[in-house]
Amino acid sequence: MGKRKPCILIIDNDDAIATALELRLGSLGYQCILVSDGQQGLEVFSMGGIDLVITDLNMPGIDGPEVIQTLRQNSRVPIIAITGYSREYRRDMELLDVVVLRKPFPISAIIDLVEAELIMNGKPAAI
Protein backbone atom coordinates (compact mmCIF):
# COMPACT_ATOMS: atom_id res chain seq x y z
CA MET A 1 0.00 0.00 0.00
CA GLY A 2 1.43 3.41 -1.04
CA LYS A 3 1.89 6.39 1.19
CA ARG A 4 -0.91 8.93 1.37
CA LYS A 5 -0.26 12.06 -0.66
CA PRO A 6 0.02 15.22 1.45
CA CYS A 7 -3.30 17.07 1.49
CA ILE A 8 -3.37 20.85 1.14
CA LEU A 9 -6.43 22.92 2.01
CA ILE A 10 -6.61 26.08 -0.13
CA ILE A 11 -8.92 28.80 1.19
CA ASP A 12 -9.33 31.72 -1.20
CA ASN A 13 -12.30 33.63 -2.58
CA ASP A 14 -10.33 34.40 -5.76
CA ASP A 15 -11.16 31.43 -7.99
CA ALA A 16 -8.32 32.14 -10.43
CA ILE A 17 -5.66 32.01 -7.73
CA ALA A 18 -7.17 28.98 -5.99
CA THR A 19 -7.48 27.06 -9.26
CA ALA A 20 -3.94 27.95 -10.36
CA LEU A 21 -2.58 26.71 -7.01
CA GLU A 22 -4.62 23.52 -7.23
CA LEU A 23 -3.48 22.76 -10.79
CA ARG A 24 0.20 23.37 -10.09
CA LEU A 25 0.35 21.64 -6.71
CA GLY A 26 -1.79 18.80 -8.01
CA SER A 27 0.61 18.29 -10.91
CA LEU A 28 3.35 17.76 -8.32
CA GLY A 29 1.39 15.02 -6.57
CA TYR A 30 -0.33 16.93 -3.81
CA GLN A 31 -3.98 16.36 -3.05
CA CYS A 32 -5.73 19.75 -2.91
CA ILE A 33 -9.09 20.76 -1.51
CA LEU A 34 -10.42 24.16 -2.58
CA VAL A 35 -12.90 26.22 -0.61
CA SER A 36 -13.92 29.82 -1.20
CA ASP A 37 -14.40 31.12 2.34
CA GLY A 38 -13.17 30.79 5.90
CA GLN A 39 -16.26 29.03 7.24
CA GLN A 40 -15.97 26.26 4.64
CA GLY A 41 -12.24 26.04 5.36
CA LEU A 42 -12.80 25.49 9.07
CA GLU A 43 -15.46 22.86 8.34
CA VAL A 44 -13.18 20.94 5.96
CA PHE A 45 -10.24 21.18 8.36
CA SER A 46 -12.35 19.81 11.22
CA MET A 47 -12.88 16.58 9.24
CA GLY A 48 -9.15 15.85 9.52
CA GLY A 49 -6.47 14.74 7.09
CA ILE A 50 -5.15 18.21 6.21
CA ASP A 51 -1.34 18.46 6.17
CA LEU A 52 -1.01 22.14 5.24
CA VAL A 53 -3.29 25.16 4.83
CA ILE A 54 -2.91 27.97 2.30
CA THR A 55 -5.28 30.82 3.06
CA ASP A 56 -5.92 34.27 1.75
CA LEU A 57 -6.02 36.86 4.52
CA ASN A 58 -8.57 39.25 3.05
CA MET A 59 -11.89 37.46 2.52
CA PRO A 60 -15.49 38.35 3.31
CA GLY A 61 -17.11 36.67 6.30
CA ILE A 62 -14.58 34.71 8.33
CA ASP A 63 -11.31 36.20 7.11
CA GLY A 64 -7.87 34.64 7.03
CA PRO A 65 -6.67 35.94 10.42
CA GLU A 66 -9.77 34.53 12.11
CA VAL A 67 -9.31 31.18 10.33
CA ILE A 68 -5.69 31.08 11.47
CA GLN A 69 -6.49 32.00 15.07
CA THR A 70 -9.16 29.28 15.17
CA LEU A 71 -6.81 26.66 13.70
CA ARG A 72 -4.04 27.62 16.13
CA GLN A 73 -6.29 26.91 19.12
CA ASN A 74 -5.93 23.17 18.53
CA SER A 75 -3.42 22.59 15.74
CA ARG A 76 0.16 23.28 14.70
CA VAL A 77 -0.57 22.50 11.04
CA PRO A 78 1.70 24.48 8.72
CA ILE A 79 -0.07 27.57 7.38
CA ILE A 80 0.90 29.78 4.46
CA ALA A 81 -1.03 33.06 4.28
CA ILE A 82 -1.25 34.89 0.98
CA THR A 83 -2.15 38.55 0.79
CA GLY A 84 -2.00 41.63 -1.36
CA TYR A 85 -1.21 43.72 1.71
CA SER A 86 2.42 44.18 2.58
CA ARG A 87 2.57 44.75 6.32
CA GLU A 88 -0.90 44.90 7.77
CA TYR A 89 -0.89 41.35 9.14
CA ARG A 90 2.80 40.46 9.28
CA ARG A 91 3.42 40.84 13.04
CA ASP A 92 0.30 38.90 14.05
CA MET A 93 1.12 36.12 11.60
CA GLU A 94 4.67 35.79 12.92
CA LEU A 95 3.29 35.35 16.44
CA LEU A 96 1.02 32.56 15.16
CA ASP A 97 3.88 30.81 13.32
CA VAL A 98 2.46 31.53 9.87
CA VAL A 99 4.45 32.18 6.70
CA VAL A 100 3.16 35.21 4.78
CA LEU A 101 3.56 35.41 1.01
CA ARG A 102 2.69 38.68 -0.69
CA LYS A 103 0.73 38.69 -3.96
CA PRO A 104 1.67 38.61 -6.72
CA PHE A 105 4.15 35.80 -6.21
CA PRO A 106 5.85 33.38 -8.58
CA ILE A 107 4.35 29.91 -8.37
CA SER A 108 7.82 28.55 -7.63
CA ALA A 109 7.86 30.55 -4.38
CA ILE A 110 4.75 28.87 -3.02
CA ILE A 111 5.93 25.44 -4.16
CA ASP A 112 9.20 25.96 -2.29
CA LEU A 113 7.31 27.09 0.82
CA VAL A 114 4.89 24.15 0.69
CA GLU A 115 7.71 21.64 0.42
CA ALA A 116 9.77 23.30 3.16
CA GLU A 117 6.82 23.53 5.56
CA LEU A 118 5.81 19.89 5.00
CA ILE A 119 9.36 18.61 5.45
CA MET A 120 9.88 20.72 8.59
CA ASN A 121 6.71 19.21 10.02
CA GLY A 122 7.65 15.61 9.31
CA LYS A 123 5.54 15.12 6.20
CA PRO A 124 7.21 13.94 3.01
CA ALA A 125 6.93 16.24 0.04
CA ALA A 126 4.92 14.79 -2.84
CA ILE A 127 7.83 14.82 -5.26
N, C-alpha and C positions, 0 to 999 in steps of 0.2 A: 504494500500500500504506500503511495507517494505522500510526501509531505504536503500539508495544506498551504496553499498560496497565501501570502500576507494579504489581509483585507484592509482597504483604505476607505474610510467614510469621507466623502466630499460634500461639504455644505456650502452652497453658494447660490444666490438668487440670479446670478448671471449665467444663463444657460450656455452661452458660447464658451465661457471660461471653464465651467464644470464639464462640458462635453469634451473640450480639448484635453483637459487633464485626464479624464476617463480613457479617452482613446490612446493617449501616449502611455500612460501608466499601465493600461491593459495590454498594450503591445509588448510591454516588458515582463508580463506575467503576473502582474498584480490583479487581484480581484477588487473592483471598485463598486461602491454603492453611492449613487447620487441622490441628494435631496436638496430641495430649493429653499428651505427655511430652518431656523434653529429648533423649532418645536419638533419637526420631523426628524432632525438630526439627533436630538436627545432620545426620541422614541426608538430609533434604529439602534443607537448605541446601547440602550438599556437591554436589548435582546442578546447582546454579547457577540463575541467573535471579531470585534474591531481591533486591529493592530496599530492603526494610526489614523488621526483625524486631520483633514485639511479643511479649514473654515474661513470664509470671508468674515471680516469684522463688521462691516457696515451692511446690515440687512434689516428689513422691516420686521416688526414683531420681536421675537427673541433674537437679539443680535449676537454677533460673535463673542464679545466679552462675557455676556451672560451665559452663553453655551459653555465657554471655557471655564468660568467659575463653577458652574454646575458640575461639569465633568471632573474638575479638580477636587471636588468634595469627596469623591470615592475612587478616583482612578489616577494613575500616573501615566496613562497612555500618551505616547508622543503626539504633540499637536503642532501643526504648522498653520499660522494665521497669515492670510493674504489680505492686503489692503492697499487702497489708493492713497491713503493718508501717510505722511512720512513720520510724524512723531507723536501724534495724538495718543496712541495706545502703548507705545513702546515700553515705558517704565512698568506699567501694570502687567504687561505680558512677560517681561523678564522675571517679575516676582512670581508668576505662575508657571515658570519654566516652559515658556512657549517661544518657538522660533517665529519671527515676523519677517515676511517677505513682501516687499513693496511692489505693487503693480506699476507699470508693466514689467514682467520678468521673463528672462529666457526660459524656455521649458527645461533646458539642461540644469538650471539652478534648482528647480523644484525636484527634479529627479535626484540630483546629488543630495539634497536635504532629506528626501524620503529614505534613500538608502542609508545615509548616515544615522538618521534617527532610529530606523529599524534595527540596524546593527548594534547601536549603542544600548538598545533596550532588549538585546538578546533574541531578536527575530532575524532569521536569515532574509537577505534581500532576495527578490524573485529571480534575479539574473545571476 
